[in-house]
Amino acid sequence: MVQLYVKDVLASVSRPVIELKGFKKVYLNPGESKQVTLEIPVKELKFLDEKMEWIVEKGTYRIMVGNSSKNLSLKRNIEVE
């Protein structure tokens, strides 16, 4: 299983530490590896602001990928403008 999590680095309101935004079940034979692509549309970054309106906040988001929330070996920051 490949799981993709997102963290809003400098959110203007209190947000979850990380949020699961995508996953894919992958079957491998022993010693086999595969490349997996997961896409996150920007609309998936929406949250309710202090006015209870859905927004996508500009800023830095941390993308984390691994086989569980405890093992996120791939990490990269992206900027949303």
C-alpha positions as a printed NumPy array, in Angstrom:
array([[  0.   ,   0.   ,   0.   ],
       [  1.288,   3.449,  -0.936],
       [ -0.166,   6.328,   1.089],
       [  0.102,  10.066,   0.42 ],
       [ -0.294,  12.609,   3.217],
       [ -0.364,  16.412,   3.203],
       [  0.492,  18.946,   5.904],
       [ -0.243,  22.683,   5.628],
       [  3.059,  24.051,   6.974],
       [  1.843,  27.54 ,   8.008],
       [ -1.944,  27.28 ,   8.209],
       [ -3.909,  30.337,   9.328],
       [ -6.217,  28.134,  11.45 ],
       [ -5.638,  24.957,  13.443],
       [ -5.33 ,  21.979,  11.069],
       [ -4.629,  18.251,  11.453],
       [ -0.944,  17.382,  11.774],
       [ -1.197,  15.325,   8.563],
       [ -4.122,  14.382,   6.301],
       [ -4.414,  11.284,   4.112],
       [ -5.128,  12.552,   0.582],
       [ -4.512,   9.464,  -1.546],
       [ -3.519,   5.835,  -1.548],
       [ -3.014,   2.958,  -3.943],
       [ -2.789,  -0.756,  -3.297],
       [  0.191,  -2.252,  -5.119],
       [  0.941,  -5.958,  -5.406],
       [  4.63 ,  -6.916,  -5.604],
       [  6.474, -10.166,  -5.85 ],
       [  9.515, -10.621,  -3.565],
       [ 12.329,  -8.354,  -4.782],
       [ 10.063,  -6.537,  -7.27 ],
       [  9.606,  -2.774,  -7.381],
       [  7.153,  -0.558,  -9.265],
       [  6.776,   3.137,  -9.917],
       [  3.484,   4.494,  -8.56 ],
       [  1.888,   7.819,  -9.482],
       [ -0.578,   9.561,  -7.178],
       [ -2.119,  12.896,  -8.138],
       [ -3.712,  15.427,  -5.814],
       [ -5.882,  18.1  ,  -7.427],
       [ -5.449,  21.47 ,  -5.694],
       [ -9.148,  21.35 ,  -4.729],
       [ -8.219,  18.469,  -2.36 ],
       [ -6.366,  21.044,  -0.219],
       [ -9.598,  22.895,   0.652],
       [-10.565,  23.405,   4.271],
       [-13.017,  25.511,   6.268],
       [-11.545,  28.848,   7.346],
       [-12.532,  30.901,  10.399],
       [-15.586,  32.233,   8.472],
       [-16.669,  28.646,   7.723],
       [-15.924,  29.107,   4.009],
       [-14.103,  26.53 ,   1.883],
       [-10.698,  27.848,   0.78 ],
       [ -7.349,  26.683,  -0.544],
       [ -4.778,  28.669,   1.364],
       [ -1.716,  29.955,  -0.444],
       [  1.561,  28.829,   1.013],
       [  3.753,  25.814,   1.667],
       [  2.398,  22.282,   1.857],
       [  4.456,  19.242,   2.804],
       [  3.785,  16.148,   0.691],
       [  4.723,  12.855,   2.373],
       [  4.57 ,   9.352,   0.874],
       [  5.123,   5.971,   2.473],
       [  3.523,   2.668,   3.357],
       [  1.884,   4.02 ,   6.538],
       [  1.522,   7.265,   8.496],
       [  4.413,   6.06 ,  10.683],
       [  6.745,   5.39 ,   7.725],
       [  6.772,   8.374,   5.356],
       [ 10.133,   8.063,   3.65 ],
       [  9.498,  10.448,   0.725],
       [  8.936,  14.123,   1.613],
       [  8.837,  17.308,  -0.428],
       [  7.473,  20.807,   0.031],
       [  5.332,  22.451,  -2.649],
       [  4.104,  26.025,  -2.978],
       [  0.474,  26.87 ,  -3.752],
       [ -0.08 ,  30.334,  -5.194]])
